[in-house]
Amino acid sequence: MEEEAAFGFGDAVLWLLQNFAMAFYNLGYAITHPGSWLDWLSWENTSEDKLSLMKVVYYGASVEFFFVVVTVFLLIFIAGLWRNDFLWGVVRVLEGFANTVGRFFAWAGLLMVLQQVIIVFMQRIFTRPDISIGFGIPLQFDISWFAEELKLYNAMVVTLCLTYTFVQGGHVRVDLIYSAVSHRTKRVIDMVGSMIFMLPMATIIWMYTWFFMWRSLIVPPVSPTDPLDRLELKARAVRWNVETIGFSPNGFTGYFLFKVLMVIMVGMIFLHAWAFFYRSYLEWKEGPEAEGKHLDKDVLEPGEEAYDHAEF
């Protein structure tokens, strides 16, 4: 039994080393042969287009892609061990990306409110069955279409502002130990948490949402269990078939966008897990004075404080 356990552990280590080594080759091949996986962007319905699309579908949630991405971030970390200013720069870029996306799409909440007001006015006051919006070529749909579309704005706020909220420290923390420990212990907890919770969770969800999204965009349907050779066979018959089925008559028909948002959300969580790991390491190394260093947090200007009490 002990020999079998030792052999299994050795196989696991060898598998990891082989995949990390192959990551350099796979990354180099993808860079030097962009047409093999990007040819579908100029879609002409050729066999090359179809084959490159299926390669994207397969490799987008493959072991090979995972190890390429992890290897890149590990190399960044190794370089950061030597040059902390370089790693701080990476943290600022990744956190800046989360902040920029979050701050922009937070306006979807205002857009959702304004559209709801328009719907109420058009439906209750003007008794219109539809709404026409646009200049030149109007966008005209039934009111129920616009009413269901409000879910999309809510989904944008949830999925695209998630990492922004994390950067801003806005998520709820269930704190049993964290507040009572030292600065360096907190940073160790943060590093461990990003590696054993955020990254694995994001990776697992990505594996399934990736194929879930593509099943709403193309036919024949693809599956996480399909090997590459099977997808290459399916490439002969593949065609775009964007799902536009609503859940109610005259209702919103762009529900495939929710699946796209799910993939983007998980990708942003994966990126920010690394940013959080890098920041936690740097704050651990540089001490308490580095806490919050280069952190771009929103602040309330004078007069913007929330009015939370009334005087009579």
Buried (B, 14 or more C-beta within 10 A) or exposed (E): EEEEEEEEEEEEEEEEEEBBEBBEEBBEEBEEEEEBBBBBEEEEEEEEBBBBBBBBBBBBBBEBBBBBBBBEBBEBBEEBEEEBEEBBEBBBEBBBBBBEBBBEBBEBBEBBEEBBEBBEEBBEEEEBEEBEEEEEEEEEBBBBBBBBBBBBBEBBBBBBBBBBBBBBEEEEEEEEEEEEEEBEEBBBBBBEBBBEEBBEBBBEBBBEBBBBBBBBBBEBEBEEEBEBEBBBEBBEEBEEEEEEEBEEEBBBBBBBBBBBBBBBBBBBBBBBBBBBBBBBBBBBBBEEEBEEEEBEEEEEEEEEEEEEEEEE
